[in-house]
Amino acid sequence: MKKAFQFLLVIIICFLVVSYFIPVVRQEEIPVSNTLANIVSSIFQPKNWIKWNPIVKEAWLKDSSKCKFQEDSSKQTVTITIPGKQITIYRESYLLYKLEEVADAKNSSAVLSIIPFMGNPPTGSNYQARIAYGQNTRLIFKIFPFLEKNLFTKKSIDELKSYLEDPTLFYGFPISIKQTSDTLFLTSKQILNQQEFFKKLPVVFDSLDSYARASKLEPGNRNVYYQTLSDNSLEILAGININKIVEPDSLYTFMHIPAVEYIVIAHFEGRFGDRARVYGAINKYVADNQLIRIGVSFEKYLSPLPVSDSSVIRMDLCYPLRYY
């Protein structure tokens, strides 16, 4: 029995030693919840690597002058050079790429393909594509992947997936879809001179609050929809959340969003004058996810109303959806 065990042990050791010298290809597929266009641009637009690859980002933040991003449209290649490392991406076709990393005189390469989901994605998921890759390795590392130190491709794909599936990282703001919680609104439509906007806005909400209290309602969050009419005038629909249905009159209108409806929400914190960035982000999110808007968008203020374009505010930008 002892000799048999020793013989088996020798066989295992010999196999492990030999397996180190046997080249194989490790293949893997990873589903990704984002569009083909966004996946491709994240891979093949070199400066996008700053957004999702921690090594490139760290080098850029440390000393951007030592980082080079080169594109060769004739050869369909992009090259990222940072201290101690060079990454080259070769485009074979729109959905097929070769990644090559040279670091400390060591070379690592992999073939990467993007595979769109045909038909409906798996139940309960929002996956739109799969990233499949094959990387040359040794048999021992395929059997025991935790032993391999050179995991450039796997790490890169995992980091890319995390970036593409995190709205805060990809779009620049926290964006989510939620079922409507604030469903009852008391509103007032006003046309304001843009030069007097910051002065008049609190007056509009004070009148809404006064009317709500006089009607024995509990005023809640302040919400605003904006539409520019000309260079000098602005139409706003100001609304406060209330706790029960109220009869409208000539000055105030009651609005109701059914509780079964969904809204997409983008959270913004920053200067009031910089809000265009969050509008751009949520519009791209809606387009990327093929969502259908219904009704008007509105800003829900979670901080005091702005008094100038420089005011720092917290708000949720809300887009009601037809369905989700």
N, C-alpha and C positions, 0 to 999 in steps of 0.2 A: 504494500500500500504506500509506504514511504517512498519507494523508488518510483512508483507510478506518479505520485504527486510531484516529485522532483523533475521527472521527465516532462510532465505537463507544464510545470513552471518554466522549464527551459524552452519549450515550444512557444509559450506565450511571449517570453522575452525576445526570442528570435523573431517572432511575428511583428512585435512592436518595433524592433530595430529595422526590420526590412520595410515595414509600412511607412517609415519616415522617408524612404527613398522612392516610394511609388507615387507618381503624380496623378492626381485626380482633379475633377472639377466639382466644386461645391455649388449647388443650385438652391435657390430659395425664391419664394414669391411672397410679397407683402401687399395686402390690400390698402388702398389709400382713399380717404374721403376728401377728394378735391377734383377739379376739372383737369382734363388732359393739358389744356393750354397753360394752366398754372403750374402743373408738374414740370412741363417742358421748360417754361421760362425760369423756374427755380434752378433747374439743372444747367441750362445752356446760356443763361445770361450771367456772366462771371461775377458781377458785383452783387448779385442776389445771394451768393454764397456767404457774404458777410452777415446776412440775416439769419441763416440757419446752421451754418457750420461753425462750431465753437472755436476750432483752431484758427480758421481764417478770420473770424470776428475778433479773437483775442489779438492776433497779429496786427489787424487793422487799427484797433483801438490803441495798441501800444505804440505803433509808429507807422502811420499810413504811408509815409514816404518810402518805406521799404517794401511795400506791397505793389505788385504790378498785375494788371488785368488786361489781357490781350485777346483780341478776336481776329481771326483770319477767315473771312467769308469765302475766299477761294478754296481753302482746304477744309472748310467746315470744322474748324477747331477753335477752342478757347483755352487759354492757359492762365493759370493763377499761380503767381510766384510770391511766396512769403519766405521769411528767413528760415533756412534749413529744409525747405519743402517746395516742390513744384507739382501742381496738379494740372493734368491736361485732359480735356474732354473732347473726344472725336465724335462727330455726328455722322453715323452711317445712313440714317434716314430720320424722319420726324419722330419715330418711336423707338429708334435703336441707337445706342451710344456705347462708346468704350471709354472707361475711366482709367487713367494711369497716374499713379503717385510715385514720385521719386523723393525719398527722404533718407538722408545720411547714406547716400550711395546705394540704397536698397530700392528695388523696383517692385511695385505691386500693381496689377491690372485686373480689370473685370469688364465683362460685357453686361450691359444693362438694357432692358427693354421695358416699354410701357404698354400694358395690355388693357384696352378699354373693356369694361363690363358690357356684355351683349345682353339686351333685355333688362329685366329688373334686377337690382342688386339683392344680396342676401337679405332675408327678412330681418327687420329691426336695425338695419345698417344704412348708412348713407354713402357707401363706397361707390366710386365712379370708375376706378381703375385699379390695376395691380402693377406693381413694379417687380419684375423678375430679373434676377441677376445670376451670373455664373462667374466664379472666381477660381483661378488655379490655386491648388493647395496640395498638401500631402495627405495620404490616406490616413495617417495617424490623427491628423487634425480634423478630418472629416468624421472620424469615429469619436474623437474626444475634442470637440471644438473649443472647450475652455482652455486647452493647452496652447492655442495659437495666439501669439501676441499681435501679429499683423492682421488686424481686423478692420482695415481702412474702409473697405466697401460696406461691410455690414453696419459699422458704426455710422457711416455717412448716410446710408439708406434709413436707418432708424432715426437719425437726427432730422433728415428731410421729412419723413412721415410725421414726426412730432410737430414740426413747423407748419406743414401743410394742413394739419388737422386741428390746430389751435388758432381760433379766430383772433385772439389777442396778438399772437405773434405774426400771423399772416396778414391780417387786415389792419393791424395797428391799434385795435380797440376791442374790448370785450363785447362780443355779439352773441346773442342767443335768441331762441324762439320760445316763447312762453304763452300759456293760456291767459286770456285777459283776466286781470284781477280788479282793476278800476273800470267799472262799466257805466256809471252814471255821471254825466257832466252837465254843469250849468255854464252856458257859453254866451259870449257877446262878440259880435263882429264890429270892427272899427276900422276906419281908414285914417292913418296917422301920417303927419309930416315926418319924413325920415330924420330931420334935424331935431325934432321934438320927441322922437321915439322913446329914449331912455327916461325922459321926464314924464311922458304920458302913460307909459306901461304900468307903473305902480297904481296910478289913478284908476285905470280900467279894472285892475284886480281888486282894489279897495271897494269899488262899487259892487263887484260880484260878491265879495265876502259879506258886505252889508246886506245885500238882497237875500243871500242865503240865510244869514242869521235872522233876518226879519221874517223869513219863511220857516223858521225853526228847523233849519238844515245844519249839518255839520260840514263846513268847508274843508276841503283837503288839499291835495297837491295842485300846483299851478301849472297849466299847460298852455302852449302857444303854437299856433300854425301861422306861418308867414307867407305872403305872396307880394312880390314887388310889382307895383302897378306902373311906376315911372321912376325917373331919377329922383323925384322929390316925395313920392307918396308910397305908402306901404299898407297893404290890407292885412290885418291880423284877425285871427279867430282865437280869442282868449277864453280859457275854460278852467273851471275848478271842479275837482271831484266832489260829489255830494253823496249823501248816504241814503236818499230815497227819491222817488219820482216827484217832480214838481210840475205844475202847470206853467207853460211859457207865457210871456206877454210880449209887448211890442219891442222891448229892449233886450230881453234875455230869452235864450232858446235852450230847451232841454234836449240833450242827446244821449243815446244809449247804444253801447257796444255790447252785443250779447256775450254772456260769460263763456259760451262755447267757442268763441272766436279765438284766433291766435294772433299774436303780434311779434314782429322781430324787433329786438331792442339792442341798440348800440349805446354803451355807456361812454360818456365824455367828461373829462376833467381838464380844464385849461382856460385860456383866454376866450371870452365871448366872440371876439373877432376871428378866432381860428376854427370856428365850427364847420367851415366848409370841408375840412379834412374828414370829419366823421360822416358827413353826408356822402362824400365820395366813397368811403369805406363800406357803408351800409348798402349803397346802390350796387356796388360790385358784388357784395355778399348775396343780395337778392337775385342778381343776374346769374351768378355762378351756381346758385342752388335752384334756379328756375322757379322762383316763388312769384306769386301773382298778388300784387297789392290791390287793396280796395279802400276807398275813402281817402282821407287826407292824413299825411304824416303830421306828427306833432312832437314838440319838445316838452318833456316833463321835468320841471326844475326841482332839484333836490337841495338847492342852496338858495340864498337870497337872490332876488332878481338883479340883473346886471345894471350898472349905472353908466357904463361906457364900454367900448370895444375891448378895453384892457382889463375889465373885471374878470376875475377868476371864478368860474362857475362849475357846478356839478349838475349834470343833467342826463336823462335817458332820451335818446332819439327813438321814436316809436313809429313803425310802419304797420298798420293793420293788414292782415293777409286774407285773401279770399278763402283759402283752405290750406291745410298743411298735413 
